[in-house]
């Protein structure tokens, strides 16, 4: 088994889908900066435009049939493309999936229930029943991208996407997978928003997925990593997660439930993607980008420079029950 110090787990690709744009970290940052008022809000939440998602014609029919699966599929597509991996050479048996989805299965349940009420059970499409299962999206992604390794769906509120990255790192370090796609996603509906929204809260949907693999594999194909995963912990409470000492702070920001990254339409109250989005924001901040933020205590990120001139980044997410997930990165 490779030594985690000499051959650590790295992030080599990121796909981020927001109401503004879909693409890499740089793509989304640029779109949010140049089009801050472009997104429409017809249903009481900031939705990813259907017009944007429909442009991805190469995705499987199954992914296109389910709104959440399509949203996640677009994020995976960008993550794989930016990782430099040759898809024809990926061994599906050694490729895993860990998906954080705070609202796992609920959108499918509501759609199925509405169909039953409207058409009676006799005329409901059998295709829609599997979509009520909490891990349907990760299964659809596995079939659409030939992922035949370990496949896990996690639901831990705002910590879902960050928990997924921690599990993905463990899968590679334990030898159960060589490549893991990990991150978070949540798709919304007007019905869901009625039950979730608090006064003054603007909900938003989105997805953020990363490609995880060993540093040696990335080096072999001359792919510079986005970041190296230097630490991953879980704590019983937010207060138990201590900061790194002796670091010169470059950027630090909290992301609240109702405005995860300042412009609430960007990622907003989308619990499933919040943790993974914090990692993307931390990487951007460590690389010197100005990341617009909104203070809060659910999700946060920071970037700092250590005594050896290395740049480190940290992302933290806390679920409603106090469970806290933390990832530490070395960037550059």
C-alpha positions as CSV (number, residue, x, y, z in Angstrom):
1,X,0.0,0.0,0.0
2,X,1.5,3.4,-0.9
3,X,2.8,5.6,1.8
4,X,0.3,8.5,2.4
5,X,3.2,10.9,3.0
6,X,5.2,10.0,-0.1
7,X,2.2,9.4,-2.3
8,X,-0.7,11.5,-0.9
9,X,-4.2,11.8,-2.3
10,X,-4.7,14.8,-4.5
11,X,-7.6,16.6,-6.2
12,X,-7.0,16.8,-10.0
13,X,-10.3,17.9,-11.3
14,X,-13.3,20.0,-10.2
15,X,-16.7,20.4,-11.8
16,X,-18.9,23.1,-10.3
17,X,-22.5,23.9,-11.3
18,X,-24.3,26.9,-10.0
19,X,-27.2,29.1,-11.2
20,X,-24.6,31.3,-12.8
21,X,-22.5,28.8,-14.7
22,X,-21.1,25.3,-15.0
23,X,-17.4,24.5,-15.4
24,X,-14.2,24.7,-13.4
25,X,-13.5,26.8,-10.3
26,X,-12.2,29.6,-12.5
27,X,-15.2,29.4,-14.8
28,X,-17.7,29.8,-11.9
29,X,-15.7,32.6,-10.2
30,X,-15.6,34.6,-13.5
31,X,-19.3,34.1,-14.2
32,X,-20.3,35.2,-10.6
33,X,-18.2,38.3,-10.9
34,X,-19.3,39.4,-14.3
35,X,-23.0,38.5,-14.1
36,X,-24.1,39.1,-10.5
37,X,-27.8,39.7,-11.4
38,X,-28.3,37.3,-14.3
39,X,-30.2,34.5,-12.5
40,X,-34.0,34.4,-12.4
41,X,-35.9,33.4,-9.4
42,X,-39.4,32.3,-10.6
43,X,-40.1,29.6,-7.9
44,X,-38.8,31.2,-4.7
45,X,-35.3,29.7,-5.1
46,X,-32.3,30.2,-7.3
47,X,-32.4,27.3,-9.8
48,X,-29.8,26.2,-12.2
49,X,-31.3,27.2,-15.6
50,X,-32.6,24.2,-17.7
51,X,-31.1,25.8,-20.8
52,X,-27.7,25.4,-19.3
53,X,-28.2,21.8,-18.4
54,X,-29.7,20.8,-21.8
55,X,-26.5,21.8,-23.6
56,X,-24.8,18.6,-22.2
57,X,-26.2,16.3,-24.9
58,X,-23.5,13.6,-24.4
59,X,-24.8,12.5,-21.0
60,X,-26.8,9.2,-20.7
61,X,-30.5,9.1,-21.2
62,X,-31.0,8.0,-17.6
63,X,-29.1,11.1,-16.2
64,X,-31.2,13.3,-18.4
65,X,-34.5,11.8,-17.1
66,X,-33.9,12.9,-13.5
67,X,-33.2,16.6,-12.7
68,X,-30.9,15.9,-9.8
69,X,-28.9,13.2,-11.7
70,X,-28.5,15.6,-14.6
71,X,-27.2,18.4,-12.4
72,X,-24.7,16.0,-10.8
73,X,-23.8,14.5,-14.2
74,X,-22.8,17.9,-15.5
75,X,-20.5,18.4,-12.5
76,X,-18.9,15.0,-13.0
77,X,-18.4,15.7,-16.7
78,X,-16.5,18.9,-15.9
79,X,-14.5,17.2,-13.1
80,X,-13.4,14.4,-15.4
81,X,-12.6,16.7,-18.3
82,X,-10.4,19.0,-16.1
83,X,-8.6,16.1,-14.4
84,X,-6.7,15.1,-17.6
85,X,-7.8,11.5,-17.2
86,X,-8.3,9.4,-20.4
87,X,-11.7,7.9,-19.8
88,X,-10.9,5.0,-22.1
89,X,-8.1,4.0,-19.8
90,X,-10.0,4.2,-16.5
91,X,-10.7,0.8,-15.0
92,X,-14.3,1.1,-13.9
93,X,-13.8,-1.6,-11.3
94,X,-11.2,0.7,-9.6
95,X,-13.2,3.9,-9.8
96,X,-15.5,4.9,-6.9
97,X,-18.2,7.4,-6.2
98,X,-19.1,9.2,-3.0
99,X,-22.0,11.7,-3.2
100,X,-23.2,14.0,-0.5
101,X,-26.9,14.7,-1.0
102,X,-28.5,16.3,2.0
103,X,-32.0,15.9,0.5
104,X,-31.3,12.4,-0.7
105,X,-34.4,11.0,-2.6
106,X,-36.8,13.6,-1.4
107,X,-37.3,15.3,-4.8
108,X,-38.0,11.9,-6.3
109,X,-40.4,11.0,-3.6
110,X,-42.4,14.2,-4.1
111,X,-42.5,13.7,-7.9
112,X,-43.6,10.1,-7.5
113,X,-46.3,11.0,-5.0
114,X,-47.6,13.8,-7.2
115,X,-47.8,11.4,-10.2
116,X,-49.7,8.9,-8.1
117,X,-52.2,11.5,-7.0
118,X,-52.6,12.8,-10.5
119,X,-52.8,9.6,-12.5
120,X,-53.5,6.8,-9.9
121,X,-50.9,4.1,-9.2
122,X,-51.9,2.1,-12.2
123,X,-50.6,4.7,-14.7
124,X,-47.4,5.8,-12.9
125,X,-44.3,5.2,-14.9
126,X,-42.2,2.4,-13.4
127,X,-39.1,4.4,-14.3
128,X,-39.9,6.9,-11.6
129,X,-40.2,4.6,-8.6
130,X,-36.4,4.0,-8.4
131,X,-35.9,7.7,-8.3
132,X,-37.5,7.8,-4.8
133,X,-34.4,5.9,-3.4
134,X,-31.9,8.1,-1.6
135,X,-28.9,6.7,-3.5
136,X,-30.6,6.8,-6.9
137,X,-28.4,9.7,-8.2
138,X,-25.1,8.0,-7.3
139,X,-26.3,4.9,-9.0
140,X,-27.3,6.7,-12.1
141,X,-23.9,8.4,-12.2
142,X,-22.2,5.0,-11.8
143,X,-24.1,3.6,-14.8
144,X,-23.7,6.8,-16.9
145,X,-19.9,7.0,-16.3
146,X,-19.1,3.3,-16.0
147,X,-18.1,3.6,-12.3
148,X,-18.1,0.0,-10.9
149,X,-16.1,0.5,-7.7
150,X,-17.4,1.5,-4.2
151,X,-20.5,3.7,-4.4
152,X,-21.8,5.6,-1.3
153,X,-24.4,8.3,-0.7
154,X,-24.1,10.4,2.4
155,X,-26.7,12.8,3.9
156,X,-25.3,15.0,6.7
157,X,-26.8,18.4,6.1
158,X,-24.3,21.1,5.3
159,X,-21.5,18.7,5.9
160,X,-22.6,16.3,3.2
161,X,-20.2,17.3,0.4
162,X,-17.2,17.6,2.8
163,X,-18.0,14.2,4.3
164,X,-18.0,12.8,0.8
165,X,-14.5,14.0,0.1
166,X,-13.3,12.5,3.4
167,X,-14.8,9.2,2.5
168,X,-13.3,9.4,-1.0
169,X,-9.8,10.0,0.5
170,X,-10.3,7.0,2.7
171,X,-11.3,4.8,-0.2
172,X,-8.1,5.6,-2.1
173,X,-5.9,5.2,1.0
174,X,-7.4,1.8,1.9
175,X,-6.7,0.6,-1.6
176,X,-10.4,0.0,-2.6
177,X,-10.2,2.5,-5.4
178,X,-7.6,4.2,-7.6
179,X,-9.9,7.1,-8.7
180,X,-12.9,8.5,-6.7
181,X,-15.4,11.1,-7.8
182,X,-16.6,12.9,-4.6
183,X,-18.6,16.0,-3.8
184,X,-22.1,17.2,-3.2
185,X,-25.4,18.0,-5.0
186,X,-28.9,19.1,-4.2
187,X,-31.7,19.9,-6.7
188,X,-34.8,21.7,-5.5
189,X,-38.5,22.1,-6.3
190,X,-41.1,24.5,-5.2
191,X,-42.7,21.8,-3.0
192,X,-39.4,21.1,-1.3
193,X,-38.7,24.8,-0.7
194,X,-42.0,25.3,1.1
195,X,-40.9,22.9,3.7
196,X,-37.3,23.9,4.0
197,X,-37.2,27.7,3.7
198,X,-36.9,29.8,6.8
199,X,-38.0,33.5,6.9
200,X,-35.5,35.6,5.0
201,X,-33.7,32.5,3.6
202,X,-33.1,32.2,-0.1
203,X,-32.6,28.6,-1.2
204,X,-30.3,27.7,-4.1
205,X,-29.4,24.5,-5.9
206,X,-26.1,23.4,-7.3
207,X,-23.4,20.7,-7.4
208,X,-19.6,20.5,-6.9
209,X,-17.6,17.3,-7.7
210,X,-13.9,16.5,-7.5
211,X,-11.6,13.8,-8.9
212,X,-9.4,12.2,-6.2
213,X,-6.4,10.0,-7.0
214,X,-2.8,9.4,-5.9
215,X,-0.2,12.0,-6.6
216,X,1.9,9.5,-8.4
217,X,-0.9,8.8,-10.9
218,X,-1.3,12.5,-11.6
219,X,2.4,13.0,-12.0
220,X,2.6,10.1,-14.5
221,X,0.4,11.9,-16.9
222,X,1.9,15.3,-16.1
223,X,-1.3,16.6,-14.5
224,X,-0.7,19.3,-11.9
225,X,-3.1,18.8,-9.0
226,X,-5.5,21.5,-7.8
227,X,-4.5,20.6,-4.2
228,X,-3.1,17.9,-2.0
229,X,-5.3,16.5,0.8
230,X,-3.1,16.8,3.9
231,X,-5.8,16.1,6.5
232,X,-9.3,15.1,7.0
233,X,-11.1,14.9,10.4
234,X,-14.6,14.7,11.9
235,X,-15.5,16.2,15.2
236,X,-18.5,16.1,17.5
237,X,-18.8,19.9,17.4
238,X,-17.7,23.0,15.5
239,X,-15.7,24.2,18.4
240,X,-13.6,21.1,18.5
241,X,-12.0,21.9,15.1
242,X,-8.9,23.9,15.9
243,X,-7.1,26.2,13.5
244,X,-3.5,25.6,12.3
245,X,-1.0,27.6,14.4
246,X,1.9,29.7,13.1
247,X,0.2,30.5,9.8
248,X,0.0,33.9,8.0
249,X,-3.6,34.2,7.1
250,X,-4.3,35.1,3.5
251,X,-8.1,34.8,3.3
252,X,-10.8,33.7,5.7
253,X,-14.5,33.7,5.4
254,X,-17.6,32.0,6.8
255,X,-20.5,31.0,4.6
256,X,-24.0,31.1,6.0
257,X,-27.0,29.0,5.2
258,X,-28.8,31.8,3.4
259,X,-25.8,33.3,1.6
260,X,-23.1,30.7,1.3
261,X,-20.9,32.8,-0.9
262,X,-22.1,36.4,-0.6
263,X,-24.2,36.3,-3.8
264,X,-26.8,33.9,-2.5
265,X,-27.8,32.7,-6.0
266,X,-24.3,31.3,-6.4
267,X,-24.6,28.3,-4.1
268,X,-26.9,29.6,-1.4
269,X,-28.7,27.2,1.0
270,X,-27.8,24.2,-1.1
271,X,-26.8,21.9,1.8
272,X,-25.6,19.0,-0.3
273,X,-23.0,21.0,-2.2
274,X,-22.0,23.5,0.5
275,X,-19.0,21.5,1.9
276,X,-17.5,20.7,-1.5
277,X,-18.1,24.3,-2.6
278,X,-16.1,25.4,0.5
279,X,-13.2,23.3,-0.7
280,X,-13.4,24.9,-4.2
281,X,-13.5,28.4,-2.6
282,X,-10.5,27.6,-0.4
283,X,-8.5,26.4,-3.4
284,X,-9.4,29.6,-5.2
285,X,-8.4,31.8,-2.2
286,X,-5.1,30.0,-1.8
287,X,-4.3,30.7,-5.4
288,X,-4.9,34.4,-4.8
289,X,-8.4,34.8,-6.2
290,X,-10.9,37.2,-4.5
291,X,-13.7,35.0,-3.4
292,X,-16.9,36.9,-2.5
293,X,-18.3,35.6,0.8
294,X,-21.0,36.1,3.4
295,X,-20.3,35.5,7.1
296,X,-21.9,32.6,8.8
297,X,-21.2,29.5,10.9
298,X,-22.4,26.5,8.9
299,X,-19.6,26.4,6.4
300,X,-16.3,28.2,6.3
301,X,-13.0,28.2,4.5
302,X,-9.6,29.8,5.0
303,X,-6.2,30.1,3.2
304,X,-2.9,30.8,4.9
305,X,0.8,30.7,4.2
306,X,3.0,28.6,6.4
307,X,6.6,29.2,7.6
308,X,7.9,27.1,4.7
309,X,6.1,29.3,2.2
310,X,3.6,26.6,1.4
311,X,0.0,27.7,1.1
312,X,-2.5,25.7,3.0
313,X,-6.3,25.9,2.9
314,X,-9.0,24.6,5.2
315,X,-12.7,23.9,4.6
316,X,-15.1,23.2,7.5
317,X,-18.8,22.3,7.4
318,X,-21.2,21.7,10.3
319,X,-24.5,19.8,10.3
320,X,-27.5,20.8,12.3
321,X,-26.7,18.1,14.9
322,X,-23.3,19.6,15.6
323,X,-21.3,17.0,13.5
324,X,-18.4,18.9,12.0
325,X,-16.2,17.8,9.0
326,X,-12.8,19.4,8.2
327,X,-10.4,19.1,5.3
328,X,-6.9,20.6,5.1
329,X,-5.2,21.2,1.8
330,X,-1.8,22.1,0.4
331,X,-2.2,24.2,-2.7
332,X,0.3,24.9,-5.4
